[in-house]
Amino acid sequence: MVEIAADATHNGIPVWWSDSRDVATGSLIFGVGIRDEPVATLGITHLLEHIILNRMEPITVVHSAVVTEETVTFSAWGKPRDVTAFLNAVAESIRTIGDLTEATVKLEKRSVEAEKPYNYNNAQSGLLTYRYGVPGIGSSNFGVPATVSITRQELVDWCVKWFVVDNAALTFNFASPPGLDVRIPIRPVVRFPQERHEIATPVLVESEKGGVALSLLVGEESAELLGEAIRVEMLATLRHWAGLIYSVGVLITRVNESQVELAFVLDPLDRHLAKTVRKSVAELRRFSDVGFAGATIAAVHNDAEASWTDDARKDFDVGTHALDHVFGRRSSPSGERVAAAMSSTSESLRRLLSESMGSLLVAYDRDSAKKKDLPNRSVIRRDKFWPWQPMTPTELASISEEDSTWDSRNSKSTLVLTPSHLIDISAGRSRGIALADIRLVGITPDNVLILVDYRGRYLRLDRRDAVKWKSLRTSILERFPAEIVRTFADR
C-alpha cells in the first residue's frame, strides 16, 4: 500500500513512500527527458546527469542515474542514512551548478561517448523517429552527434530550467528518512507543446538499422498484456515453426497520457528478412482476426503472477504516483493492472489489437531486402524515408536565373539553391528539400554537412556533390540560423 509522508512534502518536494523491503531505497525524480530537448542540443539531459554525479565524487553508496524519454531519476540503495546523504548530495550538485567547470564538461563528454559510441557519433533514426519525427518523443531513437558542441552555459541553463522543486518528486521504501535535506531551486516549469508529425496509418519504412521492427499505439494500461501475448505467439510462429528469428524483443514507451508505443524487435538473418516482414505482418493481422491460443493466454496470466509480487506492486505504485503527480496525470494502481491481467481473454486481447492495427508501423533494413519480396502496397503502403522529395511543377517554375547552381563532381546532376529549397536536378528527375523543414545542420570534422529535417530524415553533403564544394557549403550554412548549426562528433 502506498503512503504519503505526514507533511506530504520535503522542502516543497512531494514525498512518496512504502515499506517494501529490507534494503533502503530512495530516489529523486525530475520530469524532464529526451523528449524535451531541442534538436540542436539532443543529449543534453544525459550529459547533465553525468555531470551532476561527477561533481559528487567520491560516491560510496550503491547508486544509479537513468534518463528516459520523460524523466531523470537518481537512486541509491543501502543504509537509510547513506541513501539520504546521496540524495542530499545530488541536490547540492544541482543547486551549485553555476560552479561547473569547462574541464568537467569536457571530461563527461568523453564518458558519454564511451558509454554509447555509435549513438554519440551518428545521426540515426528508429521507430519513434519514423512515427513522430524530431524534436519530441521521436528524438529518443535519433542519436546525439551534436552533444560534442553543447556548451557549459547551455548545460547550466538546462539545469536551472528543469531541475527545480515544481518538477521533482522523492520516493522511498522506508518512512522518515534520517538526515534528509534535499534543497533545490524553486521556480515554475513551463512546458510548451512539442512539434509533432505523427504517422497514424499502416506504413512500411525503409531503415538503416538491421533486422525488422514493428510498432503499434496501444492504451497504456493494457500494453504489457498485449505485448506478452504477441511475443509468445510470434516466437511460436516465426521461430519454432518457421525458423526465421531467434528472439522477439518487446519495448514499451509512453507517448502521451493514455497511449504507449508497443514495439517488437525481430532478428532474422539477412536472407530471411523479407520473409520475416511478410510473415510478421500477416501474423499480426491473424491475431487481430481470430485471437490468441489458449496457451498464450495462460502464459500472460503466469507472467502477471510472477511479475506482480507484493514488493514489485509497492515499488510500482510509489514510482507511478510520484511521476504522475509531477506531470499532473491520473495514476493507475497496480491492483487495477493485476486485475486486468488476470481477467484478460483471447477475445479481449484480440479486440485490443484490432483497435490498434490502424497504427501499425513496420521498419526493415533497406540494404537486406528486395522490394519485390516485401508486402505489396495493397497490403501496407511504403515510406522511403528519404529527405529528397519530388518537386511540383510550381516549385520548379520558381527557379530563377539568379539562383546559385553547382555542378556535381561525380555525376551529371546539378544542385540549385533557391530562397526556399535545395534542389537536385538531373536528366528526367528533379527532387528537393525545403529549407524550412530543416531542424538541424551538422558539420563533421571532415567538413561534411548533414541536414536533418522535421521527420528525422537526414542527408549528407560533401565535396563529391559539387565541383565548387566550399562555395556550396558556405551558401547552405548562410541560409540557417546559427542556433541550429552544430559541430558533430567524429564518426
TORSETOR-338702 format. One record per atom (N, C-alpha, C, O): x, y, z. Coordinates in steps of 0.05 Angstrom, whole numbers, plus 5000, padded with zeros to 4 digits. Layout:
XYZ
...
***
This chain:
501749765000
500050005000
501850255000
503750265015
501150444983
502750694981
501950885003
499550925009
503851005016
503351205036
504651465028
506551475011
503751685039
504951945034
505952045061
504652015082
508452155061
509552255086
507552445099
505952575085
507652465125
505652615141
505352905131
503153015129
507753035125
507553315116
507153335086
506953565076
507153115072
506653095043
508953205026
509253135003
510553385037
512753495022
515253515039
515153515064
517553545025
520153595038
521353825023
522153795000
521654055037
522754295024
521254354998
522354444978
518654304998
516854354975
516654134956
515054144937
518253914959
518253694941
516353474951
516553394974
514453374934
512653164943
514252914951
516152844937
513452774972
514752534982
512852304981
510552324991
513752074970
512051834968
513751604980
516151584974
512451434996
514051215007
512250975012
509850995015
513550735013
512150495022
514250315036
516650335030
513350155054
515149975068
515249705053
513549535056
517249675035
517149445017
519349245019
519049015010
521749315031
523849115033
525849195054
525749415065
527849015059
529849065080
531849285071
532549455088
532749275047
534849465037
533449725031
531649745015
534449945043
533250205039
533850305011
536050275000
531750424999
531950534972
530750814972
528650854984
532050994958
530951264955
531551374928
533651314916
529851544917
530151654890
529351944890
527452024903
530652104874
529952384868
529352384838
531152334822
526852444831
525952434803
525352714792
524152884806
526152764767
525453014754
523952954728
524652774714
521953124723
520253084699
521353214675
520053394663
523753134666
524953234642
526553004629
527852854643
526452984603
527852774589
528452834561
528453074553
528952634545
529852674518
527752814501
528452974484
525252764507
523052884490
522953194494
521753324477
524153294515
524053584520
526353734506
526353984505
528253594495
530753714485
530353834457
529153704440
531354074452
531454174425
533253994408
535153874418
532753984382
534353814364
537353884366
539053714365
537854144367
540654234367
542254154392
544654164391
540854084414
542254004438
541353734448
541353684472
540553554429
539853284437
542253154453
544553174444
541553034475
543652914492
544353084516
545852994533
543153324518
543953504539
543053394567
544553434586
540753264569
539853164595
541652934605
542352924628
542452764587
544252544594
546952644602
548152554622
547952844587
550552954594
550453094622
552253074638
548253234627
547953374653
547753174675
548853214697
546352944671
546252734692
549052644699
549652604722
550752594679
553452514684
554952734700
556452664719
554552984693
555953204706
555153224735
556853274753
552553194740
551553214768
552953004786
553753064808
553152764776
554452554791
557452604793
558652554814
558652694772
561552754773
562252944795
564252914809
560553144799
561153354819
560553254848
561053404867
559553014850
559052894877
561252704886
561352614909
563152634867
565152434874
566852524898
567452754901
567752324915
567252034912
564451954924
563552074944
563151764911
560551664920
560951384930
561951214915
560251324955
560851064966
558350884968
558650644971
555950994965
553550834967
552950714939
553550844919
551650484938
550750374913
548650554901
546650624914
548950634875
547150834864
546950804834
548350644822
545050954823
544750964793
543451224786
542251364802
543651284760
542251514749
541251434721
542851334705
538751484715
537551394689
536051624676
534551764689
536551664651
535051854635
533251704616
534151534601
530651774615
528751654597
527551864579
528552094579
525551794564
524251984546
523052224562
523052444552
522152174587
520852394601
521952444629
520952634642
523952294639
524852334666
527852304669
529252184652
528852414691
531552354702
531152254730
529852384746
532352024737
532051914764
534751854776
536351704764
535251964800
537651904815
536851724839
535051794854
538051484841
537251294862
539651184877
541951184867
539151094902
541250964918
540050744935
537650754941
541650544942
540850314958
542850274980
545250294976
541950205004
543750145026
542550225053
540150185057
544250325071
543250415096
541650675093
542350845076
539450715108
537850955104
539451215105
538951385088
541251235123
542751485126
544551535101
544951755093
545651315090
547351345066
545651415042
546451575025
543251305040
541351375018
540651665019
540751804998
539951765042
539152055044
541552235039
541252445028
543952145048
546352315043
546852335013
547652545003
546352114998
546752124969
544752324956
545552484940
542252314964
540252494953
540852784960
540352964944
541752824985
542553094993
544853204975
544853434967
546753024968
548953104951
548153154923
549153334910
546153004913
545053054886
543953344885
544453494867
542353404906
541153674907
543253894908
542954104896
545353844924
547554044926
548954084899
549554314892
549453864885
550653884859
548954044840
550054204824
546354014841
544454164824
544454454832
544454634816
544254494858
543954764869
546454944863
546155184860
548754824860
551254964855
552254934827
554654954822
550454874808
551254824781
552755054768
554255024749
552255294779
553755524768
556755514771
558155654758
557655334789
560555294793
561755094773
564155024775
560154994755
561054784736
563454894720
563455124711
565554724717
567954794702
567954684674
566654484669
569454814656
569754714629
571054444629
570554274612
572954394648
574354144649
572453914655
572653694643
570453954672
568553744678
566753684654
566153454648
565953894640
564353864616
565853694596
564753504584
568353764591
569953614571
570353324580
570153144563
570853274605
571253004615
568752834612
568952604603
566452944619
563952784618
562952744590
561452554585
563652924571
563052864543
564552614534
563352444519
566952584543
568452334536
567152094549
567051884536
566152124573
564851904586
562251824572
561751584569
560652024564
558151964550
558751824523
557351644515
560851914509
561651784484
562451494489
561651314474
563951444510
564851174516
562550994523
562550754518
560351104535
558050944543
556650834518
555950594518
556151004498
554750914474
556051054450
554851254440
558250954440
559751094418
558151134393
558151354381
556650934384
555150964359
552951174362
552551334344
551551174385
549451374389
550651654390
549451844381
553051684402
554351944405
555352044379
555452294374
556251864361
557651954337
555951964312
556952044291
553451884314
551851864289
549051974292
547751944312
548152104270
545252154267
544051884258
545151744241
541751824269
540451564263
537551594269
536651794281
535951404260
533051424266
532051144274
533350944268
529851144289
528650894297
525550914296
524551104284
524250724308
521350714305
519950964314
518151064300
520751074337
519451324346
520051554328
518351734324
522451564317
523151784298
521451754273
520351954263
521151514263
519551474238
516651564243
515451684225
515651514267
512851584272
512451874279
510451994270
514251984295
513752254306
515652474297
515152704302
517852394285
519852604276
521252724300
521152614322
522552944295
524053084316
523453384315
522753484293
523553524338
524153434365
521753294377
519753244364
522053224403
519853084417
520452794422
522852714423
518352634425
518752354432
520352204411
521752014417
520252294386
521752164364
524752184368
526252034357
525652384383
528452424388
529752204404
532152174404
528052044418
529051824434
530751624418
532551504429
530151594393
531451394376
533551524358
534651384341
534051784360
535451914338
538451914340
539751914319
539651904363
542451944366
543152224374
541452404372
545652274384
546252534395
549052634385
550752704402
549452654359
552052724349
552853014354
555253084352
550953194362
551553464368
552253514397
552753734405
552353294413
553053324441
555753454445
556253604463
557553394426
560253504428
560353804428
562253924438
558253934417
558254224415
556554364436
556354604436
555354204454
553854324476
555754474495
557854374502
554954724502
556754894517
556154874547
554054774556
558054964562
557754974592
555255134599
553755054616
554955364586
552655544593
549955414586
548055444600
549855264564
547455124557
546754914578
544354874584
548754774589
548254584610
547254714635
545354614648
548454934643
547555084666
544755174663
543055144681
544055284639
541355384634
539355164634
537055194644
540054924624
538254704624
537654604652
535354544659
539754604669
539354524696
537554724711
535754644726
538054974707
536555184720
533555174712
531855234728
533055104687
530355094677
528754864687
526454894694
529954624689
528454374694
528854244721
527054114731
531154284733
531754144758
530954314782
532554424797
528254334785
527154514805
524954364821
524054154813
524054484843
522054374860
519454304846
518354084850
518554474829
515954434815
516054194795
514054114785
518454094790
518753884770
520053634783
521153474769
519753604810
521153394824
519353234842
517153324849
520252994850
518952824869
520952654883
523052584871
520452584908
522152404923
520652144929
518252154935
522051914927
520751664934
522551504952
525051514949
521351354971
522951184989
521350934995
518950914991
522850725003
521450485012
521750465043
521550245054
522150685055
522250705085
521150975093
521451175078
520050995117
518851245127
520951415141
523051305150
520451665143
522051855158
525051825152
526551755170
525951885128
528751855121
530552025139
530152265141
532551905152
534152055171
536052245157
537452165138
536252485166
538152685156
537452795129
539152915116
534952755119
534252845092
534353155091
533053285108
535753255072
535953545068
536353615039
538453715030
534353545023
534453594994
533353874989
531053924992
535154044980
534454324975
535254394946
537554394939
533154444929
533654524902
532054774896
530254844912
532754914874
531355174869
528355154866
527354944857
527055374873
524155384870
523555594848
523955824851
522555494826
521655664804
519655504787
519855264786
517955644772
515855504756
517155364732
519155454721
515855144724
516655004699
514555054678
512155014683
515455144655
513555204633
514055004611
516254984600
512054844604
512254644583
510754744558
508354814559
512154754536
510954844511
510254594494
511554394496
508054614479
507354394462
509554324443
510754494431
510154064440
512253974422
511253954394
508853894389
513054014375
512353974347
511853674342
513453504351
509653604328
509053324323
508253284294
506753444283
509153064283
508452994256
507852694255
509252534242
505752614269
505252334274
504252194249
502552294234
505351954245
504351764225
502451584240
503251434258
499951584232
497851424246
496451234228
494251134235
497651164205
496450974187
498650754181
501050814183
497850514175
499850304170
501850374149
501150474127
504450324155
506550404136
508950224140
509550144162
510350174118
512850014117
515050214111
515050344091
517050234129
519050434128
521850314122
522650124135
523250434102
525950354097
527750464119
527650704126
529450294130
531150374153
534050304148
534750134131
535850454162
538650384161
539450184182
541750094183
537650124200
538249934222
537649654213
535949604196
539149464225
538949184217
536349064228
535149164247
535548844215
533248694225
530548804218
530348964198
528548734233
525748814229
524648914255
525048784276
523049124255
521749224279
518949314272
518449424251
517049264291
514349334287
513349494311
514249444333
511549684307
510449824330
507449884326
506449904304
506149894349
503249964350
502850164372
504350184391
500850334369
499950514390
497650374406
495650314394
498150344432
496350184448
495650344474
497250504483
493350294485
492650414511
494650334532
495450104534
495550524548
497750484567
497250264586
499050114592
494850234597
494350044618
494349754608
494549574624
494049714582
493749444571
496249364554
496249134544
498149534551
500349484533
502049234541
502749074524
502549204567
504248974576
502848714569
504148524561
500248694573
498748454568
498948384538
499548154531
498248574521
498248524493
501148464483
501548294466
503148604494
505848554486
506748274492
508148154476
506048174516
506847904523
505347694505
506547494498
502847744499
501347554482
502547544454
502947324444
503147774443
504347784416
507147654416
507847514398
508747714437
511447594439
511247294439
512747164424
509547174455
509246884457
508446774429
509546574420
506446894417
505546794391
507546824369
507946644352
508947054369
511047104349
513346904351
514346804331
514146844376
516246644380
515346364369
516846224357
512846304374
511846044365
511846024335
512745824324
510846234321
510546214292
513146274277
513846134259
514546494285
516846584269
519346434277
521246404261
519546334302
521946194310
521445894309
522845744294
519645794325
519445504329
518145364305
518745134300
516445494290
515145374267
516545444241
516745274223
517445694238
518645784212
521645804212
522845814191
522945814236
525845834237
526946094225
529146094214
525446314228
526346564215
527846744235
529546904226
527346724260
528546904280
529446754304
528946514307
530946884322
531646774347
530046884370
529146734388
529547154370
528247284393
526247494384
526147584361
524547564403
522647784400
523047974424
522247914446
524348204419
524648404440
522148574441
521148664421
521248634465
518848804469
519649054484
520949044505
519049284472
519649554484
517049704487
515349714468
516649834510
514249994515
515150274522
516650314541
514150474507
514850754511
512350924513
510650924494
511951074535
509651254537
509951484517
512051614516
507851524501
507851744482
506051974490
506452204481
503951914506
502252134516
500852024541
501651814551
498952164551
497752094577
496251824576
495951694596
495351744553
493751504551
494851284533
493851064534
496951344518
497951154498
500951094502
502451264512
501750854494
504550784492
505050674464
503250584450
507650684457
508450544433
509350264443
511050244460
508150064431
508849784437
510449684413
509349654391
513049634417
514849564396
515849274398
516249174421
516249144375
517348874374
519748874356
519548954332
522048784366
524548784351
525248494344
525548334362
525448434319
526048164309
528848154297
529848354287
530047914298
532847894290
533347674269
534847494274
532147704245
532647504224
535347534212
536547754212
536347324200
538647344182
537847504158
535547514151
539847634145
539147804122
537547654100
535747764088
538247404096
536947254074
533947184082
532447114064
533347214107
530547164116
528947414121
526747404130
530147644116
528947894125
526247954111
524348004125
526147934085
523647994071
521447804079
519147894083
522147554082
520047354091
519147414119
516747384125
520947514136
520247584164
518347824164
516447824180
518848014147
516948244145
514248144137
512248214150
514047994116
511447894106
510047724128
507647764133
511547544140
510347364159
509447504184
507347444195
511047694194
510347834219
507848014215
506148024233
507648144192
505248304186
502848124184
500648184195
503147894170
500947704167
500047594194
497647554199
501947534211
501247424237
499747624255
497847554268
500647874255
499148084270
496348104260
494448124276
495948094234
493248104223
491647864231
489247884237
492947634232
491547384241
490747404270
488447334277
492547504287
491847534315
489447714319
487647664335
489447934303
487248124306
484648024296
482448114303
484747814278
482347704267
481247474284
478847454289
483047294293
482047044306
482847024335
481846844349
484547204345
485247194373
487747034379
489246974361
488146964404
490646834413
489946554424
487746494433
492046374422
491646104431
491346084462
492146274476
490045874471
489645834499
492245834515
492345934537
494345714503
496945704517
498145984520
499546044539
497546154500
498546434502
497246584525
498546724540
494646554528
493246684550
494246584577
494546734596
494746324578
495946214603
498646334609
499246394632
500246374588
502846504592
502546784602
504146874619
500646934591
500147214600
499447214630
500447374645
497647034638
496847024666
499246944684
499547054706
500846744676
503046654691
505146874694
506346914715
505647024672
507547244673
506647464692
508247574706
504047514692
502947724710
503347634740
504147794756
502747384745
503047284773
505947294782
506547364805
507747224764
510647224771
511747504774
513447554791
510747694757
511847964757
510848144780
512348294791
508248114786
507048294805
507148174834
505148114846
509648144843
510048064871
509148304889
508748524879
508948254915
508048464933
509948694932
509048924931
512548644933
514548864932
514449004906
514649254905
514148854884
514048984857
511649164855
511849384843
509449084866
507049254866
507449504882
506649724873
508649484905
509149724922
511049914908
510550154907
513249804896
515149974882
513850114858
514250354853
512149964843
510850074820
508950304829
508950524817
507450254850
505550454859
506950714868
506050934862
509050684883
510550914893
511651074869
511251314868
513050944851
514151084828
512151204810
512451434801
509951054805
507851154787
506451394800
505951594786
505751384825
504351604838
506151854838
505252074832
508751824844
510552044844
510752174817
510552414814
511252014796
511652114769
509052244759
509152454747
506852104763
504352224753
503652484767
502352654755
504452504792
504052754807
505552984793
504553204791
508052934785
509653134772
508353234746
508353474741
507253044731
506153114705
503153174706
501853234686
501953154730
499053214733
497353004720
495253074710
498152754721
496652534708
495252364729
495952374753
493252214720
491852024738
493651784741
494651674720
493951684765
495551444769
493751194766
491451194774
494950984755
493550734752
494750534772
496950434767
493450474795
494550304815
495250024804
493949934786
497249894817
498049634808
495749434810
495449244794
493949474830
491749294834
489949284809
488949064802
489549504796
487949514771
489349354749
488049224734
491949384747
493449244726
493448944731
493148794712
493748854756
493748574762
490948454755
490748244743
488848604763
486148504758
485648484728
484448294718
486648684713
486348684684
487848444671
486848314653
490248394681
491848174671
490447914675
490347744657
489547864699
488347604706
485647564693
484747334690
484347784685
481747754672
481947764641
479847744628
484347794631
484647814602
483947544589
484447334600
482747564565
481947324550
482947364521
483947574513
482747154506
483547164478
481947384463
482947534447
479347394470
477647594456
478347874465
478348054448
478847924490
479448194500
482048294487
482248524480
484048124485
486648204473
486348224443
487648394431
484848044431
484348074402
483048344395
483848474376
481048414411
479648664406
481548904409
481449094394
483248894430
485249104435
487149124411
487749354402
488148904401
489948904379
488549014354
489749174339
486148924349
484649014326
484349314325
484549444304
483749424349
483449714351
486149864346
486050104340
488349724349
490949854346
492249814319
494249944312
491149634302
492449564277
492649794257
494349794240
490849984260
490950224243
493450384247
494150554230
494950344269
497350494274
499850334268
502050424275
499650104256
501949924251
504150064235
503650174214
506550054245
508950154231
510949934231
511549814252
512049864208
514049654205
516549774192
516349904171
518849724205
521349824194
523149584187
523149384202
524649604165
526349384157
528949504146
529049724137
531049344147
533749424137
533549434106
533349224093
533649674096
533249704067
535549584050
535249544026
537849524063
540049414048
539949114046
541548984033
537948994060
537948694062
535448574050
534948334055
533848724036
531448604024
530748733997
531048983994
529848573978
528948683953
526048763955
524448623968
525348983943
522649083946
520548893935
518348873945
521348743914
519348553903
518648323922
516648193919
520348283942
519848073961
518248163986
517548004003
517848423988
516348534011
513348544006
512548503983
511748594026
508848614022
508348834001
509549044002
506448783983
505848983963
504349223975
503349203998
504049433960
502849673971
499949653977
498849813992
498649443967
495849403973
495549294001
493349304013
497749174012
497749064039
498549284059
497249314080
500649434053
501549644070
503149844054
504949764039
502550094056
503950294039
506850324048
507550244070
508550434031
511350454036
512250744039
511150914026
514250784056
515451044060
518451014056
519750874072
519551144036
522351124030
524051254052
526451194054
522951434068
524251574090
526951694080
529051644090
526651854059
528951984047
528252284045
526052364037
530252464053
529552744054
528952874027
527453064025
530152764005
529552873979
526652803972
525852563973
525153003964
522352953956
521853063928
523153253919
520052933913
519453033886
518553323886
517153413904
519453473866
518653753864
516153783847
515853643827
514353963855
511954013840
512654203817
514654343818
511054203796
511554393774
511754683783
513354843773
510054753802
510055023813
512655093826
513855313823
513754903842
516254943856
518554963836
520355133839
518554793815
520654813795
520555063779
522555183771
518055163774
517755413759
518855653774
519355863762
519155623801
520155853817
523155883815
524256083824
524555693802
527455723799
528055943780
526855963758
529856123787
530456353770
533456353763
535056203775
534156513743
536956533735
538756643757
541256603756
537656773776
539156893798
539956683819
541656743836
538656453819
539256243839
541956123833
542756083810
543456073854
546155963851
545955663844
544255523854
547855573827
547855293819
550655183821
552655323820
550754913826
553354773829
553154513814
551354353819
555154463796
555254203782
556453993800
558354053815
555453753798
556553533814
559253453804
559853473780
560953373823
563653283816
563553003803
565252933786
561652833811
561752553803
559352463786
559152233778
557552653779
555252573763
554452803745
555753013745
552252773730
551252983712
549153153725
547753303712
548753123751
546653273765
547653553772
550153603773
545753733779
546454003787
544754073812
542454003814
546154193831
544754293855
544054583851
545654743843
541554653858
540654923857
539655013884
538154873897
540555243893
539655353919
537955593914
538855803907
535255553920
533355773917
532755893945
533755783964
531256103946
530656213973
529156013991
529256044015
527855813979
526255623995
527155333994
526455184012
528755253974
529454973970
532354933963
533655113951
533354693969
535754593957
534754373937
533354193945
535354413912
534254243891
536454093876
538554203869
535953833871
537753663855
536453613828
534353483827
537653703807
536553673780
538453493764
540753553761
537253293753
538753113734
536853033712
534553093713
537952883693
536352813669
533752663677
533952443689
531452783672
528952653677
528052643706
526152503712
529552783723
528752763751
529453023765
531653143761
527653123782
528253353799
527053293827
524853213830
528653343847
527853293874
528953513892
531053633885
527653563914
528553793931
528153753960
526753563969
529353923976
529053934005
528154224012
529654414005
525954254025
525054514034
526854604057
527054464077
527954844055
529754944076
528254984102
529454954124
525655044100
524055084124
523654834140
522954834164
524154594127
523754344141
526154254157
526054064173
528454394154
530954314167
530854404196
530354634202
531554214214
531554274243
534354274254
534754374276
536254164240
539054144250
540954124226
540453974207
543154274228
545254264208
547854184222
548854324239
548853954215
551253854229
553753894211
553553854187
555953964223
558553994210
560453784222
561053804245
561253594206
563053384216
565953484216
566553684203
567753344230
570553424230
571853434202
573753584198
570853274183
571953284156
570253464137
570253434113
568653654150
567153854135
564953754118
564053884099
563853524125
561453424112
559053574126
559153614150
557053644110
554653754121
552453544123
552053384105
551053544146
548853354150
546353524156
546253664176
544353504138
541853654141
539753464153
539253254141
538553534175
536453374188
533853524187
533653754195
531753384176
529253524174
527353444197
528153294214
524953554196
523053524219
522153234223
521253164245
522453064204
521852784207
524152614216
523952374220
526452744220
528852594228
530252464205
532152314209
529452534180
530952444157
533452614154
533352854160
535552504144
538052664142
539452604116
539252394104
540952804107
542452794082
545252884087
545753094100
547152734076
550052814077
550852944051
550252844029
552053174053
553153314030
556153354034
557053444055
557653274014
560553304016
561753393989
560253463971
564353393986
565653513963
565053353937
565453463915
563953113940
563152973916
560653093903
560053043879
559153243919
556653353909
556953613893
554953693881
559253733893
559653983878
562554023871
564353973887
563054123847
565754193839
566754413856
569054413865
565154613862
565854833880
564554783907
562754923915
565654583921
564454493946
564454713968
562454753981
566654853971
566755063992
564655273987
563455374007
564155343963
562155543956
559355443963
557755583975
558855183957
556255073963
555855053993
553755134004
557954964007
557754934036
557255204050
555455224067
558655404041
558255674053
555455784048
554155894065
554455744023
551855844016
549655714031
547755844039
549955444036
547955304051
547855394080
545755444091
550255424092
550355504120
549255774125
548155834146
549455954105
548456224108
545456234109
544256434118
544056014101
541156014100
539855934127
537355944129
541455854146
540355754171
541255914195
543556014196
539455944215
540256094240
542455944254
542655694254
544256094267
546655984280
545955774301
547455594305
543655804314
542955624337
542455344328
542555164344
541855294302
541355014293
543754904278
543754674269
545855054275
548354964262
550254874284
551055024301
550954614284
552454494305
554754324295
554654204274
556954324310
559154134305
558253854313
557153824335
558853664296
558253384302
560753244312
562953324306
560353024326
562552864335
563852724312
562652694291
566352634315
567852494295
566752214292
566552074312
566052134268
564951864264
567151654266
566651414263
***
